Amino acid sequence: MSSLRLGIALLLAALPLRAQEISTTIVPVVGSVFGASMARWLTDVELVNEGALDVDVAIELPSVPVSAPLFFTLSPGQSQRFTDIVGQAFGLEHALSPLRVTSSSRRGVTVRAQAYAVTAAGISSPQRIDVYQDSTYFPVRVLDGLAFSDNYRTNVGLVNVGEQSADFLLALQRIPGRNVAVTHMRVNPGSVVHVAIQALFPLITSGNGFSIVIETNARDTHVYGSVIESSTSSARFITPRVGAR
C-alpha cells in the first residue's frame, strides 16, 4: 500500500468505532480538460450517506500526487456534491485522474459521477460515469459499440490505481473472436491513459460497431470507453462487460 493510501486508512481507522470498517470506491476518470474543438470537459460528483451512522470520507486523485486528499464527514441522509470536482474539491484548473473514495464504513457511501462538455454553444448532455469497488477485477473486459467517423469519435480509458505498472493487451474486433488489429499499452502506477481509438489503431480509418477486447493481469485496473457525437459533444459512457480468453 502506498504511503498516501496507508495514511488515509490509518486516519480513518483512528476515528471512532464507526471507522473500523473501511471501503473504497473508484470513479475511473474525473477531469477538467480540453477536448476537440476546444470543448472543456468537466466532471460532477455526488456522495450520499444512505446509512444510519455518520461516515468519514476521504477523496483523492491518484494521478495527481501533488493534490492533497480531502476529508469530510457525512451524517445519515446527508450528501456532498462537487460541481467540477477537479476545481471545487482540489483547486486545480487542469487534471485527468481516477477518483478514489475511501469511507469509514463497510457499505461506504453512494457515489454518482457525470461528465459533460462546455462549449461556445452551451453545455452538452451529461454522460453518467459508472463507479466500481476497488476490488473489482476481471482479466478480460470488453468495450462494445465503439465508432470513429466524421460523426462520432471514441476515446478509450485504461486506468491503473495499483502501485506497479500495468500491461494491457487490446484487440480490436468487429466480429467476435476475429481480431482486426492488436496493440499493447503500459500504464504507470496511479495513472490513467485516455486516448482516441485512432491513436491505438492508426491503420483503421473509420467504422462503427467495433469492440475492443482488453486483457491484463494487473488487478487494480479498470477500463472504459466514451463515444462522442462530434456535432453536439454529447457522449455515451461505455461500461465494460466481462470477456473470456
CORVENZI-V896312 format. One record per run of one state. SS is the DSSP state (A for helix, B for strand, O for the rest). FROM is the first residue (numbers start at 1). LEN is the number of residues. If there is no record, write none. Layout:
SS;FROM;LEN  SS;FROM;LEN
//
This chain:
O;1;2  A;3;11  O;14;3  A;17;3  O;20;3  B;23;12  O;35;1  A;36;3  O;39;1  B;40;9  O;49;6  B;55;7  O;62;8  B;70;5  O;75;4  B;79;4  O;83;2  A;85;4  O;89;6  B;95;9  O;104;6  B;110;10  O;120;2  B;122;2  O;124;3  B;127;3  O;130;1  B;131;3  O;134;6  B;140;9  O;149;3  B;152;9  O;161;5  B;166;10  O;176;2  B;178;10  O;188;3  B;191;6  A;197;4  O;201;6  B;207;9  O;216;5  B;221;9  O;230;5  B;235;5  O;240;1  B;241;2  O;243;3
//
